[in-house]
Amino acid sequence: MKRIFGLVPNVFFLGLVSMFNDFSAEMIIAVMPAFLTVSLGAPAVFVGFLEGFADALASVLKIVSGWLSDRLRKRKIIVLGGYSLSVFIRWPLALVANFWQVFALRIIDRVGKGFRDAPRDALLAESVEKKEIGKSFGYQRAMDTIGAVLGPLFAVLILPLIAYDYRLLFLIAFFIGALAIASLFFVRESRIAKQKLDFDAKQIAPPKLTFSLKQFDRNFKLFILAVFVFGLGAMPLSLMLLKSQDIGAVGKFVPLMYLVYNISFAIFAIPFGKLSDKIGQRKVMIAGFSSAILSYLILASSSATAGIVLGFVIFGLYSAMTDAVERALASKLSRSELLASGQGFLSAAAGLSSLLAGLIGGVIWTFAGSTAAFIYGAVLMSAGLVVLVGQRNNSQN
């Protein structure tokens, strides 16, 4: 198969799709805390609730889209529909008058994410051999994060030029997002057609839509439990970014701290993806969980610029060790006929716990301060680490 920069074409173009989409989306997310709290007067608890609820909804929908993709044995058309919905709903953000309208639009955006992510991850997993699955997911997540680096950086540079007009920034983000849709047309369905014939020949029953993990084995269930418990302490990044208020104006420093986090993520995503192919995904995830706990402890105890920057650098390291690696591990622990469903359950576990973490963390932050919120997070994440350490996977994981 002809490769592009050493990558399978589907992997390369899915990386471009993720980069352009996140360039667009993260321009918006980087300024959203400031837009909500400064321009629209939303409280901190609303910021945590908004992102947590939006991510939780998207994650539940990933179970549905994963099942639909597995049942139809189609990936690309569902991915295209999801990306299109997310991109084309962004321009109305320029017209909102209150934070509840932002809530409604973010929900629609997350519906698109809910329908695209599980089939996309399954498509990527089916496009490569297992021996390079960690590297491939690492590349895709790195490109996603490069977009997330460029988005906040572009926002920081352009906001002074447009007099901090967030609404105009949202329109610009919409047009950049359209490039993601264009890139997606170069992606092709993978081995799924042949797999359908194999399934038919073996008379494997199509998967049923269920929110139960009964179809999966014990290793997968323990893995999902670890992700869920850990996620109960992992507050939405948009809430964490409010820590930047300790070092200056939130409108200026939120995008900068977001940039610091994403640069760290982008630098290390591919190396840790490759490392996970060599030593096993679970070992790298344990190191990642430990890094997140350390990051929270640093952020809880520091109000100086250096400490806060270090906290976000280490949190980016955590994401590089887990974001792609947990997807690769989920694909290895899922049977081929449940590949997209497995990705859906993984995302649902992370998203539902994110909702709870956003609500609880936002309330603690509002009434007891950021230090108490980060300590709460570190305690819950430590419990998730214990579950992951106690899990036993097969030798290749």
C-alpha positions in Angstrom: 0.0 0.0 0.0 1.3 3.4 -0.9 2.1 5.5 2.2 2.2 9.2 2.8 5.1 10.2 5.1 5.2 6.6 6.3 1.5 6.6 7.1 -1.4 4.7 5.6 -3.5 7.2 3.5 -6.6 6.9 5.7 -4.5 7.7 8.8 -2.9 10.6 7.2 -6.1 12.2 5.9 -8.0 11.5 9.1 -5.2 13.4 10.9 -5.8 16.4 8.5 -9.5 16.2 9.2 -8.9 16.3 13.0 -6.3 19.1 12.7 -8.6 21.5 10.7 -11.6 20.7 12.8 -9.8 21.3 16.1 -8.1 24.4 14.7 -11.7 25.7 14.3 -13.2 24.2 17.5 -10.4 25.1 19.8 -10.4 28.8 18.7 -13.8 28.8 20.2 -13.2 26.7 23.3 -10.0 28.7 24.2 -12.0 31.9 24.5 -15.3 30.4 25.7 -14.6 30.7 29.5 -13.9 34.4 29.0 -16.8 34.9 26.6 -19.2 33.2 29.1 -18.0 34.8 32.3 -16.9 38.3 31.1 -19.2 39.0 28.1 -22.3 37.0 29.1 -21.9 37.0 32.9 -22.1 33.2 33.4 -20.9 31.8 36.8 -18.0 29.4 37.0 -20.3 26.5 37.9 -22.1 27.1 34.5 -18.8 26.8 32.7 -18.1 23.4 34.3 -21.7 22.3 33.7 -21.7 23.4 30.0 -18.6 21.4 29.0 -19.3 18.5 31.2 -22.9 18.1 30.0 -22.0 18.6 26.3 -19.2 16.0 26.5 -21.5 13.6 28.4 -24.2 13.9 25.7 -21.7 13.3 22.9 -20.3 10.3 24.7 -23.7 8.6 25.1 -24.4 9.2 21.5 -21.1 7.5 20.6 -22.6 4.3 21.9 -25.5 4.7 19.5 -23.3 5.7 16.5 -20.8 2.9 17.3 -23.6 0.3 17.3 -25.1 1.8 14.1 -21.7 1.7 12.4 -21.0 -1.9 13.5 -24.5 -3.0 12.4 -24.4 -1.3 9.0 -20.7 -2.1 8.5 -20.2 1.5 7.4 -18.0 4.2 8.8 -17.3 7.1 6.5 -20.9 8.3 5.8 -21.6 8.6 9.6 -18.3 10.3 10.2 -19.0 12.8 7.4 -22.5 13.6 8.8 -21.1 14.2 12.3 -18.3 16.5 11.3 -20.7 18.5 9.0 -23.1 19.1 11.8 -20.4 20.3 14.2 -18.8 22.7 11.7 -22.0 24.2 10.3 -23.5 25.0 13.8 -20.5 27.2 14.8 -21.4 30.4 12.9 -24.6 31.0 14.9 -22.4 31.6 18.0 -21.8 35.0 16.5 -25.5 35.8 17.1 -26.0 34.7 20.8 -27.4 37.1 23.3 -27.1 35.0 26.6 -25.2 32.0 27.9 -28.2 29.6 27.6 -28.1 30.1 23.8 -24.4 29.2 23.9 -25.5 26.1 25.8 -28.0 25.1 23.1 -25.5 25.5 20.3 -22.8 23.6 22.1 -25.2 20.8 22.6 -25.8 20.6 18.8 -22.1 20.7 18.2 -21.6 17.8 20.6 -24.3 15.8 18.9 -22.1 16.0 15.7 -19.1 14.8 17.8 -21.1 12.0 19.3 -21.9 10.6 15.8 -18.5 10.9 14.3 -15.9 9.8 16.8 -16.6 6.1 17.4 -16.9 5.3 13.7 -13.9 7.4 12.9 -11.7 5.6 15.5 -13.0 2.2 14.3 -12.1 3.2 10.7 -8.6 4.2 11.7 -8.1 1.0 13.7 -9.3 -1.1 10.7 -6.9 0.7 8.4 -3.7 -0.4 10.0 -2.0 -3.6 11.4 -2.2 -4.0 15.2 1.6 -3.6 15.5 1.3 0.1 14.5 -2.1 0.9 16.0 -0.6 3.0 18.9 1.5 5.0 16.5 -1.4 5.6 14.2 -3.7 6.8 17.0 -0.9 8.9 18.3 -0.5 10.6 15.0 -4.2 11.3 14.7 -4.4 12.7 18.2 -1.2 14.7 17.6 -2.7 16.3 14.5 -5.9 16.9 16.5 -3.7 18.6 19.1 -1.7 20.6 16.6 -5.0 22.1 15.5 -5.7 22.7 19.1 -2.4 24.5 19.4 -2.9 26.6 16.3 -6.5 27.5 17.3 -5.7 29.2 20.6 -2.5 30.7 19.2 -4.4 32.2 16.3 -7.1 33.5 18.8 -4.4 35.1 20.9 -2.9 36.8 17.9 -6.0 37.9 16.1 -8.2 39.0 19.1 -6.3 42.3 19.6 -6.6 43.0 15.8 -10.4 42.6 15.9 -10.8 44.5 19.2 -11.6 41.3 21.1 -14.7 40.8 19.1 -15.5 37.2 20.0 -18.4 37.0 17.6 -16.2 37.8 14.6 -13.7 35.2 15.9 -16.5 32.6 15.8 -17.2 33.3 12.1 -13.6 32.9 11.2 -13.5 29.6 13.1 -16.5 28.3 11.0 -14.6 28.9 7.7 -11.5 27.1 9.0 -13.7 24.2 10.0 -15.0 23.8 6.5 -11.5 22.6 5.5 -12.0 19.5 7.7 -15.0 18.5 5.6 -13.0 19.0 2.4 -10.2 16.8 3.7 -12.6 14.0 4.7 -13.4 13.3 1.0 -10.0 11.7 0.6 -10.7 9.1 3.3 -11.9 5.7 2.1 -13.7 2.8 3.7 -11.1 0.2 4.9 -11.3 -3.5 5.1 -14.9 -3.4 6.4 -16.5 -4.7 3.2 -14.4 -7.9 3.3 -15.2 -8.2 7.0 -18.9 -8.0 6.3 -18.5 -11.0 4.0 -16.5 -12.8 6.6 -19.2 -12.1 9.2 -21.9 -13.3 6.9 -20.0 -16.5 6.1 -19.5 -17.2 9.8 -23.1 -16.3 10.5 -22.1 -13.9 13.3 -25.2 -12.1 14.5 -25.2 -8.3 14.1 -24.6 -6.4 17.3 -27.7 -5.2 19.3 -28.1 -1.7 20.6 -27.5 -1.9 24.3 -26.1 0.2 27.0 -24.8 -2.9 28.8 -21.3 -4.2 28.7 -22.4 -7.8 28.7 -21.1 -8.3 25.1 -17.5 -7.5 26.3 -15.1 -9.6 28.4 -13.9 -8.9 31.9 -10.7 -7.1 30.8 -12.6 -4.5 28.8 -15.1 -4.0 31.7 -12.3 -3.3 34.2 -10.6 -1.0 31.7 -13.9 1.0 31.3 -14.3 1.1 35.1 -10.8 2.6 35.5 -11.5 5.2 32.9 -14.8 6.1 34.5 -13.5 6.4 38.1 -10.5 8.4 37.0 -12.7 10.7 35.0 -14.8 11.5 38.1 -11.8 13.7 39.2 -10.7 15.0 35.8 -12.6 18.3 35.5 -13.3 19.7 32.1 -10.3 21.6 30.8 -12.4 24.8 30.3 -13.0 24.8 34.1 -9.3 24.1 34.9 -8.3 27.1 32.7 -10.0 29.5 35.1 -7.0 28.9 37.3 -5.2 31.4 35.1 -7.1 34.1 36.9 -4.5 33.7 39.7 -1.9 35.2 37.4 -3.8 37.9 35.5 -6.8 38.8 33.4 -8.8 35.8 32.4 -9.4 37.0 28.9 -5.7 37.2 28.2 -4.3 34.2 30.1 -6.9 31.5 29.4 -5.8 31.2 25.7 -2.1 31.2 26.7 -2.5 28.4 29.3 -4.6 26.4 26.8 -1.8 26.9 24.3 0.8 25.6 26.9 -1.3 22.5 27.5 -1.8 21.7 23.8 1.9 22.2 22.9 2.8 19.7 25.5 0.2 17.3 24.3 1.2 17.6 20.6 4.9 17.1 21.3 4.5 13.9 23.1 1.5 12.2 21.6 3.3 10.3 18.8 6.3 9.2 20.9 4.1 7.8 23.6 1.9 6.1 20.9 5.0 4.4 19.5 6.1 3.5 23.0 2.8 1.9 23.8 3.2 -0.4 20.7 6.5 -1.6 22.2 5.8 -1.9 26.0 2.0 -2.1 26.1 -0.8 0.4 26.3 -1.7 -0.3 29.9 1.8 0.6 31.2 1.8 4.0 29.4 -1.7 4.7 30.7 -0.6 4.1 34.3 2.2 6.6 33.8 -0.3 9.0 32.3 -2.8 8.7 35.2 0.1 9.4 37.6 1.0 12.5 35.6 -2.5 13.9 35.8 -2.5 13.5 39.6 0.8 15.3 39.9 -0.5 18.1 37.7 -3.6 18.6 39.9 -1.5 18.7 43.1 0.8 21.3 41.5 -2.2 23.5 40.4 -3.8 23.1 43.8 -0.7 24.4 45.6 0.5 27.1 43.3 -0.7 30.6 42.4 2.6 31.7 40.8 3.0 31.8 37.0 5.8 29.2 36.9 3.7 26.7 39.0 0.6 27.1 36.9 2.5 26.8 33.6 4.2 23.6 34.9 0.9 22.2 36.0 -0.6 22.6 32.5 2.6 21.2 30.8 2.3 18.0 32.9 -1.4 17.8 32.3 -0.6 17.9 28.5 1.9 15.1 29.2 -1.0 13.1 30.8 -3.2 13.6 27.7 -0.3 12.5 25.4 0.0 9.3 27.4 -3.7 8.5 27.5 -5.8 10.1 24.8 -4.6 8.0 21.9 -3.3 5.1 24.0 -6.7 4.3 25.6 -8.3 4.2 22.1 -5.7 1.8 20.9 -6.2 -0.4 24.0 -10.0 -0.3 23.6 -9.6 -1.5 20.0 -7.4 -4.4 21.1 -9.8 -5.4 23.9 -12.8 -5.3 21.5 -13.9 -8.1 19.1 -13.8 -7.0 15.5 -17.6 -7.0 15.1 -17.8 -4.7 18.2 -15.0 -2.3 17.3 -16.9 0.9 17.0 -19.2 -0.1 19.9 -16.1 -0.5 22.1 -14.9 3.0 21.2 -18.4 4.3 21.9 -18.4 2.8 25.4 -14.9 4.1 26.1 -16.0 7.6 25.2 -19.3 7.3 27.2 -17.4 6.4 30.3 -15.1 9.4 29.9 -17.9 11.7 29.0 -20.3 10.8 31.8 -17.6 11.0 34.4 -16.6 14.4 32.9 -20.2 15.6 33.4 -20.1 14.7 37.1 -16.5 16.1 37.5 -17.6 19.3 35.9 -20.7 19.7 38.1 -19.0 18.7 41.4 -15.7 20.5 40.5 -17.6 23.6 39.5 -19.6 23.7 42.7 -16.5 23.2 44.8 -14.6 25.8 42.8 -17.4 28.3 43.2 -17.9 27.9 46.9 -14.6 26.7 48.3 -12.0 27.8 45.7 -9.8 26.3 43.0 -7.4 24.6 45.5 -10.2 22.5 47.0 -11.5 21.6 43.5 -8.1 20.3 42.4 -7.6 18.3 45.6 -11.0 16.7 45.0 -9.9 15.8 41.5 -6.5 14.3 42.6 -8.3 12.1 45.1 -10.8 10.7 42.6 -8.1 10.2 39.9 -6.0 8.3 42.4 -8.9 5.9 42.9 -9.0 5.4 39.1 -5.3 4.7 39.0 -5.8 2.0 41.6 -8.4 0.3 39.5 -6.1 0.5 36.4 -3.2 -1.0 38.3 -5.4 -3.8 39.5 -6.5 -4.7 36.0 -4.8 -7.6 34.2 -4.7 -7.5 30.4 -3.4 -10.1 27.9 0.3 -10.0 27.1 0.1 -7.8 24.1 -1.5 -4.9 26.0 
